Amino acid sequence: MRSLLPIALFAALAACAHRPPAMTDLRVTNACDRAPGIIVVYAGDSARIVTPASDAEVVLPRKPTASGFWYESPTHSIRGKGKQITYTVGRMIPMTCTAS
């Protein structure tokens, strides 16, 4: 039985070292109620907002939340659940956007 212990230990460590394959970015096109649509690219712990009209990009780090999702930088934020997000730029009135 003692001779199997090193083999079992090695197998357990090898299983822990296995990492899942890298996730690809999730690119979502959103239609907004008060502005041209935006594209949000979710990747790991951040989201990039791309406005097609200007090709400007803003990177938002993920924030902890009890449910749904929340990404925020000092000037932009998106919060949402399911297909609907609330997109805020600075002190402007938040926009409601829906994934299309």
CORPE-V200877 format. One record per residue. N is the residue number from 0. OMEGA is omega in whole degrees, 0 to 359 (999 if undefined). NEAR is the number of other ideal C-beta (glycine too) atoms within 8 Angstrom. D_LAST is the distance of its C-alpha to the last C-alpha in Angstrom with 1 decimal. Layout:
n: (N;N)
omega: (OMEGA;OMEGA)
near: (NEAR;NEAR)
d_last: (D_LAST;D_LAST)
This chain:
n: (0;1;2;3;4;5;6;7;8;9;10;11;12;13;14;15;16;17;18;19;20;21;22;23;24;25;26;27;28;29;30;31;32;33;34;35;36;37;38;39;40;41;42;43;44;45;46;47;48;49;50;51;52;53;54;55;56;57;58;59;60;61;62;63;64;65;66;67;68;69;70;71;72;73;74;75;76;77;78;79;80;81;82;83;84;85;86;87;88;89;90;91;92;93;94;95;96;97;98;99)
omega: (181;181;179;182;179;179;179;178;178;180;179;179;179;178;179;183;181;177;178;179;182;178;174;179;176;183;184;175;183;172;184;185;185;184;173;181;176;174;177;179;180;180;178;182;179;175;176;176;179;174;185;182;184;185;177;178;175;179;182;175;179;176;178;179;181;177;183;180;182;176;185;170;179;184;183;173;169;175;180;177;181;183;185;176;171;184;182;176;179;181;179;177;180;178;174;181;181;178;180;999)
near: (4;4;6;7;8;7;8;8;8;8;8;8;8;8;7;6;6;6;4;4;4;4;7;4;7;8;7;9;8;14;7;12;6;5;7;7;11;13;12;13;11;8;9;4;4;11;12;11;13;11;10;9;5;5;7;6;7;9;8;14;9;10;7;4;8;2;4;8;9;11;13;9;10;2;6;12;11;16;10;9;6;5;4;10;12;12;15;10;6;6;2;7;4;7;12;10;14;9;9;6)
d_last: (59.4;59.6;59.0;55.6;54.5;53.7;51.7;49.7;49.1;47.9;45.5;44.1;43.7;42.1;39.5;38.7;38.3;35.6;32.2;29.0;27.4;25.4;21.7;19.4;17.0;13.4;11.1;7.7;5.9;5.6;6.5;10.0;12.6;15.5;14.7;12.9;9.7;10.6;10.2;11.6;13.8;15.4;18.8;21.7;22.6;20.7;17.4;17.2;15.3;15.1;15.1;14.9;17.4;20.1;19.3;20.4;19.7;20.5;21.2;21.0;23.1;22.2;24.2;25.6;24.2;25.2;21.8;18.2;17.9;19.3;19.7;22.0;24.2;26.9;24.8;21.1;19.4;16.3;16.7;14.5;14.4;11.9;8.2;9.8;11.7;14.6;15.2;18.9;20.8;24.6;26.0;23.3;21.9;18.8;15.4;12.8;9.2;6.2;3.8;0.0)
